[in-house]
């Protein structure tokens, strides 16, 4: 039975790993050695991308992980039967019970039993998922399960909680970027004295400690207005002085901290900066250009490279158009919750890609010789990557061309925007002065993973 369970889990993990490689254009993992954690543990993370968050948080752990999942997913008998066999334990939220009192005793007992046996579990302590760079107030379930598990084992079990920060460039966008940052594990037994003195106080103290541990692993903006301002400044800095993903993450955290200090110490200056940033990006939108188009030089060699890649990219675009198109359409047809967009697109892709690739292979085989079926099959991945590269570089080239056209048609406006941008660059650089040594890697980083996780 254990062998069958192991095989099922690793088969599912293989599918998830493959899906992650396709869905995200760039994946960076920091402190991956922490994912090798042994013994009983609870993995926690922020929760901006619904079902993809637990996948992304645990895919690098070389062990079976159980998941504490929303009880609403278990309402259907078929899904309940499947989820119970796919390492999921239901947990109720107030939105699942219609405001009625929660009853998670049976689920907590299952979780405690699993952890007491040396198992590993993923829990999203925010409870619900929202597409935003903001860590919401953590629910107490993680601390209650952790402390009760240690209490059942006289605080000798060695249970640890592993915090993970998930940083998406855009959770809803296919071929976006993902930075996963693993933090230092928290030893639950270190709260034994607090637990024995006051259980409720110990629970709150542990949750506050977990929040402190999660904060450095992600970008945590206060609201949408702050996030929009930060994103604009990130864009300017990225095009002026690009850095590897983790160093850019550290720079953004410093930028955010200094923005808040600036807002407090000089509200007038901060308001002027904010107005200038939004004014600049409004002009960009009105003129149909982009910050990249204004800041990056046009090189004829880029156009030549795109022209040479056009035939291969066209084949790749045709190969992948239908599965991508219908994955997006399935989300539009079935999903009315924006925050669930990543999950619908991701799962829909598992349906549309095999279906349309098989149909295309069948058509090739029906009208040509078998050898062309193999040639076509082997071309799917490289031509798809070529199409992705072509679309990205082609979009940038168009933006540069529009900027050049604007400079010819409205030179005064272009000059004004360039001066405004240069002023913003200087202010952003001053705000983003980092105290870390960016010439030295501050943590173990794996920019691209080509090794299959076991």
C-alpha positions in Angstrom: 0.0 0.0 0.0 2.8 2.4 0.9 4.5 1.6 -2.4 1.3 2.4 -4.3 0.9 5.7 -2.4 4.5 6.6 -3.1 4.1 5.9 -6.8 0.8 7.9 -7.0 2.3 10.9 -5.2 5.5 11.0 -7.4 3.5 10.6 -10.6 1.4 13.6 -9.5 4.5 15.5 -8.6 6.0 14.8 -12.0 2.9 16.3 -13.7 3.1 19.3 -11.4 6.8 19.8 -12.0 6.3 19.6 -15.8 3.4 22.1 -15.5 5.5 24.5 -13.5 8.3 24.4 -16.1 5.8 25.2 -18.9 3.7 27.8 -17.0 6.6 29.9 -15.7 9.1 31.4 -18.0 11.8 31.8 -15.3 12.0 30.0 -11.9 14.5 31.0 -9.3 14.9 29.1 -6.0 16.7 30.6 -3.0 18.0 28.6 -0.1 16.8 25.4 -1.7 18.8 23.4 0.9 16.1 24.2 3.4 13.7 22.1 1.3 15.7 19.0 2.3 14.2 19.3 5.8 13.8 16.0 7.5 11.5 14.8 10.2 8.0 16.1 11.0 7.4 19.6 9.5 4.7 22.0 8.4 5.4 24.1 5.3 3.7 27.5 5.2 3.7 30.3 2.6 1.9 33.4 1.4 -1.1 32.6 -0.8 -1.5 34.9 -3.9 -2.0 32.2 -6.5 -4.7 29.7 -5.1 -3.9 26.0 -5.9 -0.5 26.8 -7.5 0.9 28.1 -4.1 1.1 24.7 -2.4 2.5 23.2 -5.6 5.2 25.8 -5.9 6.1 25.7 -2.2 6.6 21.9 -1.9 7.6 20.7 -5.3 11.3 20.8 -4.3 10.8 18.8 -1.1 12.0 15.2 -1.8 9.2 13.6 0.3 5.4 13.1 0.5 3.6 16.2 1.6 0.0 16.3 2.8 -2.2 19.4 2.3 -4.7 21.2 4.5 -7.3 22.1 1.9 -10.5 24.3 1.9 -13.5 22.2 2.9 -15.5 23.7 0.0 -13.4 21.6 -2.4 -14.8 18.5 -0.7 -18.5 19.3 -1.2 -18.7 17.2 -4.3 -18.6 13.4 -3.6 -16.3 12.7 -6.5 -13.8 15.5 -5.6 -14.0 14.5 -1.9 -13.2 10.9 -2.8 -10.3 12.0 -5.0 -8.8 14.7 -2.7 -8.9 12.3 0.3 -6.8 9.9 -1.7 -4.5 12.7 -3.0 -3.0 13.6 0.4 -5.5 16.3 1.3 -7.2 17.0 4.6 -10.3 19.3 4.6 -10.5 22.3 6.9 -13.5 24.6 7.3 -13.5 28.4 7.1 -16.3 30.7 8.0 -17.1 31.2 4.3 -17.5 27.4 4.0 -20.0 27.2 6.8 -22.0 30.3 6.0 -20.9 31.9 9.3 -21.8 28.9 11.4 -19.4 27.7 14.1 -16.4 25.9 12.7 -15.8 22.2 13.5 -12.3 21.2 12.5 -11.6 18.7 15.3 -11.5 15.6 13.1 -9.3 17.4 10.6 -6.9 18.5 13.3 -6.8 15.0 14.7 -5.8 13.7 11.3 -3.1 16.3 10.9 -1.7 15.7 14.4 -1.6 12.0 13.7 0.2 12.5 10.4 2.8 14.9 11.9 3.3 12.6 14.9 4.3 9.9 12.6 7.1 12.0 11.1 5.0 13.4 8.2 5.1 16.7 6.4 2.2 19.0 5.7 1.5 22.2 3.8 -0.8 24.8 5.3 -1.6 28.3 3.9 -1.9 30.3 7.1 -3.7 33.3 5.4 -6.6 31.0 4.8 -7.9 32.5 1.5 -6.0 33.5 -1.7 -5.9 36.9 -3.3 -3.8 38.1 -6.2 -1.8 40.8 -4.4 1.6 41.4 -2.9 0.3 41.6 0.6 0.6 39.3 3.6 -2.7 39.2 5.3 -3.3 38.4 9.0 -2.4 34.7 9.6 -4.9 32.3 11.0 -4.1 30.4 14.1 -4.6 26.9 12.7 -0.9 26.3 12.0 0.2 27.2 15.5 -2.7 25.2 17.1 -1.8 22.1 15.1 1.9 22.5 15.7 1.6 23.1 19.5 -1.0 20.4 20.0 1.2 17.9 18.0 4.2 18.7 20.2 2.1 18.6 23.3 0.8 15.1 22.4 4.5 14.0 22.1 5.7 15.7 25.3 7.5 18.3 23.2 10.1 15.7 22.1 8.9 15.3 18.5 11.1 17.9 16.9 8.4 19.4 14.8 9.5 22.4 12.7 7.6 24.9 10.6 9.3 25.9 7.2 8.3 29.4 5.9 8.4 29.9 2.1 8.0 33.2 0.2 6.4 33.0 -3.2 7.1 36.0 -5.4 5.3 36.1 -8.7 5.9 38.7 -11.4 2.2 38.3 -12.3 0.3 35.3 -10.8 -2.4 35.4 -13.5 -0.1 35.5 -16.6 1.2 32.5 -18.5 5.0 32.5 -18.9 5.5 34.9 -16.0 8.4 34.7 -13.5 8.5 33.0 -10.0 11.0 33.6 -7.2 10.7 31.0 -4.4 12.6 31.9 -1.2 12.9 29.3 1.6 13.5 30.6 5.1 14.9 29.2 8.4 12.7 26.6 10.0 10.9 27.4 13.3 11.2 24.9 16.1 7.8 24.5 17.7 9.2 23.0 20.9 10.9 26.3 21.7 7.4 27.6 22.6 6.9 24.9 25.2 7.1 27.2 28.2 4.7 29.6 26.7 2.3 26.8 25.9 2.4 25.4 29.4 1.8 28.9 30.9 -1.0 29.9 28.6 -2.1 28.0 25.5 -3.9 30.9 23.8 -1.0 33.3 24.4 1.5 30.7 23.1 -0.6 30.3 19.9 -0.6 34.0 19.3 3.1 34.3 20.0 4.0 31.5 17.6 1.8 33.1 14.8 3.5 36.5 15.4 6.9 34.8 15.1 5.9 33.0 11.9 4.7 36.3 10.4 8.1 37.8 11.3 9.8 34.9 9.5 7.7 35.2 6.4 8.1 39.0 6.0 11.7 38.9 4.7 10.8 36.2 2.1 8.3 38.3 0.1 7.3 41.8 -1.0 4.6 43.0 1.4 2.8 46.1 0.3 0.2 47.8 2.4 -2.4 48.4 -0.4 -2.9 48.6 -4.1 -1.8 52.2 -4.3 1.5 51.5 -2.7 2.0 48.4 -4.8 1.3 50.3 -8.0 3.9 53.0 -7.1 6.4 50.4 -6.1 5.8 48.5 -9.4 6.4 51.6 -11.5 9.7 52.3 -9.7 10.7 48.6 -10.1 10.1 48.9 -13.8 12.3 52.0 -14.1 15.1 50.4 -12.1 14.9 47.1 -13.9 15.4 48.8 -17.3 18.1 51.1 -16.0 20.1 48.6 -14.0 18.9 45.0 -14.3 19.9 42.5 -11.7 19.5 38.8 -11.2 16.1 37.9 -9.7 17.1 37.5 -6.1 19.2 40.7 -6.0 16.4 42.5 -7.7 14.1 41.2 -5.0 16.4 42.6 -2.3 16.6 45.9 -4.0 12.8 46.1 -4.2 12.5 45.4 -0.4 15.0 48.1 0.3 13.2 50.5 -2.0 9.9 49.7 -0.3 11.3 50.3 3.2 12.9 53.6 2.1 9.7 54.7 0.4 7.8 54.4 3.6 10.5 56.2 5.5 10.4 59.0 2.9 6.6 59.2 3.2 6.9 59.7 7.0 9.9 62.0 7.1 9.0 64.2 4.1 5.3 63.9 3.1 5.5 66.8 0.6 8.5 65.4 -1.2 6.9 61.9 -1.3 3.7 63.3 -2.7 5.8 65.1 -5.4 7.6 61.9 -6.3 4.4 59.9 -6.4 2.8 62.5 -8.7 5.8 62.6 -11.0 5.9 58.8 -11.3 2.2 58.5 -12.2 2.5 61.4 -14.6 5.3 59.8 -16.4 3.5 56.5 -16.8 0.3 58.2 -17.9 2.3 59.9 -20.7 3.7 56.5 -21.6 0.2 55.0 -21.9 -1.1 58.0 -23.8 1.7 57.8 -26.4 1.5 54.0 -26.8 5.2 53.6 -25.8 6.8 51.9 -22.8 9.5 52.5 -20.3 11.6 49.8 -22.0 11.1 51.4 -25.4 12.3 54.8 -24.0 15.2 53.5 -22.1 16.7 50.7 -24.2 18.6 51.4 -27.4 17.5 50.1 -30.7 20.0 47.7 -32.3 19.6 46.6 -36.0 21.0 43.2 -35.1 17.9 42.6 -33.0 15.7 43.0 -36.1 17.9 40.7 -38.0 17.8 38.0 -35.3 14.0 38.3 -35.2 13.8 38.0 -39.0 15.9 34.8 -38.9 13.9 33.3 -36.1 10.5 34.2 -37.8 10.0 30.8 -39.6 10.7 28.7 -36.5 8.7 31.0 -34.2 5.8 30.9 -36.6 5.7 27.1 -36.5 5.9 27.2 -32.7 3.1 29.8 -32.5 0.9 27.6 -34.7 1.7 24.5 -32.6 0.8 26.2 -29.3 -1.9 28.7 -30.3 -5.0 26.4 -29.9 -4.0 24.9 -26.5 -3.1 28.3 -25.1 -6.2 30.0 -26.6 -8.7 27.4 -25.2 -7.0 27.3 -21.8 -7.7 31.0 -21.5 -11.2 30.6 -22.8 -12.0 27.8 -20.3 -11.0 30.3 -17.6 -13.3 32.9 -19.1 -16.2 30.5 -19.4 -16.0 28.8 -16.0 -14.3 31.2 -13.7 -15.9 34.4 -12.3 -13.3 35.0 -9.6 -10.2 36.8 -10.7 -8.1 35.4 -7.9 -8.7 31.9 -9.2 -7.4 32.7 -12.7 -4.0 31.1 -12.3 -5.5 27.8 -11.2 -8.1 27.6 -14.0 -5.5 28.4 -16.6 -3.0 25.9 -15.2 -5.5 23.0 -14.9 -7.2 23.9 -18.2 -3.7 23.6 -19.8 -3.5 20.0 -18.7 -6.6 19.3 -20.8 -6.0 21.5 -23.8 -2.4 20.8 -24.4 -2.5 16.9 -24.6 -5.8 17.2 -26.6 -4.7 19.6 -29.2 -1.1 18.3 -29.5 -2.6 14.8 -30.1 -5.0 16.2 -32.7 -2.2 18.0 -34.5 0.0 14.9 -34.4 -3.0 12.9 -35.8 -3.5 15.4 -38.6 0.2 15.3 -39.5 0.2 11.5 -39.6 -3.1 11.4 -41.6 -1.7 13.6 -44.4 2.0 12.7 -44.3 4.4 9.8 -43.7 5.1 8.5 -40.2 8.6 10.0 -40.1 7.1 13.5 -40.3 5.0 12.7 -37.2 8.2 12.1 -35.2 9.8 15.2 -36.7 6.8 17.3 -35.8 6.6 15.8 -32.3 10.3 16.6 -31.6 9.8 20.1 -32.9 7.0 21.0 -30.4 9.1 22.1 -27.4 12.0 23.9 -29.3 9.6 25.8 -31.6 7.4 26.7 -28.7 10.4 28.2 -26.9 11.4 30.0 -30.1 7.9 31.4 -30.3 7.9 32.6 -26.7 11.3 34.3 -27.2 10.1 35.8 -30.5 7.0 37.3 -29.0 8.9 38.8 -26.0 11.7 40.3 -28.2 9.2 41.3 -30.9 7.1 43.2 -28.4 10.2 45.0 -27.1 11.3 45.9 -30.7 7.9 47.4 -31.4 8.0 49.4 -28.3 11.5 50.8 -29.3 10.1 51.6 -32.7 7.2 53.5 -31.3 9.6 55.5 -29.0 11.7 56.3 -32.1 8.6 57.4 -34.0 7.5 59.6 -31.1 10.9 61.2 -31.1 10.5 62.1 -34.8 6.9 63.3 -34.6 6.9 65.0 -31.2 10.6 65.7 -30.2 9.7 68.2 -27.5 7.4 65.7 -25.8 9.9 62.9 -26.1 12.7 65.1 -24.6 10.4 66.1 -21.8 9.6 62.4 -21.0 13.3 61.5 -21.1 14.2 64.3 -18.7 11.4 63.2 -16.4 12.5 59.6 -16.6 16.1 60.5 -15.8 15.0 62.4 -12.7 13.0 59.4 -11.6 15.9 57.1 -12.2 18.1 59.2 -9.9 15.4 59.3 -7.2 14.7 55.6 -7.4 18.4 54.7 -7.2 18.8 56.9 -4.1 15.8 55.2 -2.5 17.1 51.7 -3.4 20.6 51.9 -2.0 21.1 48.4 -0.5 23.2 47.6 2.5 23.9 44.1 1.2 26.9 43.4 -1.0 25.3 42.7 -4.4 28.5 41.4 -5.9 28.3 38.4 -3.5 25.5 35.9 -3.5 23.8 36.3 -0.1 22.1 32.9 -0.3 22.1 29.7 -2.2 20.3 30.5 -5.5 19.4 28.2 -8.4 18.2 30.4 -11.3 16.9 27.6 -13.5 16.1 24.0 -12.4 16.7 21.4 -15.1 16.9 18.5 -12.6 13.8 16.6 -12.0 12.8 16.8 -8.3 12.6 13.3 -6.6 
